[in-house]
């Protein structure tokens, strides 16, 4: 069994910062791509940022220049540093990872962590 556990969400004022973490545990072969999604109330879940196993990154236009995704392969952890937060960044943030288990790539989701940005 593989689990993804997010942490670091909370309530912050506009302009503030938060750092999210997502740690994978269990029978992990190797971590492939890892990414963060978010879902605002009444909206569809959207991809915020992803990072490949080699460290290549990409971001949604709405967060470019403000968010930074990174990973610690030794700890099977991905991070999302969020700066200059805006009220529209409010939502549930979900970690997603492609992980090889028993040589087979599988997709896993975390339970989510809430980010609320007040104006």
N, C-alpha and C positions, 0 to 999 in steps of 0.2 A: 504494500500500500504506500502511496505517495500522498503527502499533504502539503499544501501551500498555506502559510499563515502570514497574513498582513498585519502590520502595526504602524503606528505613527500618525493616524488621523486625529482630527480634533476640530476645535473651533478657533478661528483666527480672524483678526481684522484684515480688511483689505490692505494690500501692500505688504503683508506679513509673509512668513515662510513656514513651510512644513517639510519634513522629510519622511517619506513612506519607505517601509521595508517589507520585503516578502521573502520568507525563508522556506525552502523546500526541505522536507525530511522524508525518510523512508528508504525503500529499496531503489535508490537512484543509480542508474548506469552512468549517464552523462546528461548534462543540461544543454539543450539546444537554444532556440530563440526564447527570449523572455520578454513580456510586454505588460503594459498597464492599460487598462480600459477604465472608463468612468461612465456613470449613468446618472443624469440629473432627473429629478422628479418629472414624470410625464414625458420623458424623452427616451430615445433608443440608446443602448450602450454604444459608446464610440471608442475607437482606439486612440490613445493619447500618445504613447511612445513605445518603441520596441528596440531591442538590442539583440544582435545575433551572437552566436557563440564566439565569433572572432572580434566582437566589440563594435561592429558597425551599428549606428543608431539612426533613427528617423523619428520625426515628431509631427503631430497634427499642427496645422498652421496656427491654430488658436493658442498654442503653448510654446511655439518656437521662441527661443531667446529668454524664456522664463523658467522652463522645466529642463532638468537634466536627468537622464536615465543612466545608471551604471550597474555593474555587477561585480560580485566577489565570487569567483568560481570555486575557490577553496571552501567557501562557506555555503555554497548553493543558494546565494541570496542576491536579489535584485533590489535596487533602490530607486526612488524617484524624489529628487530634490526639487521642490516647488517654491519659486521665489516670486515676488511681486504678485501675490495672489489677488484674484478678482472675485466678486460675488458670483459671477458666471462659472467659476471653477467649482462651485458647490456641487456635491454629489457623492455617490458611492464609488469608491476606487477599488478596482478588482485586478489582481495579479493573474496572469495567464502564462503558462510555460509549456513548452514542448520538451519532454524528457524521455530519454531512452530507458526503458525498463525491460530487462531481459532481452536487450538488443532491438526492441520494437519501439519506435517513437509513439508516444501517447501525449494527449493534451490534458492539462489539469488547470483547474480554477481555484482561487482562494475564495474565502467567504466574504471578502470585502471589508473595507474600512471607510468610515464616513468622514468626509471633509466638508466643513461648513465655513464659508467666508462671509463675514458680516460687513456691511457697507458703513 
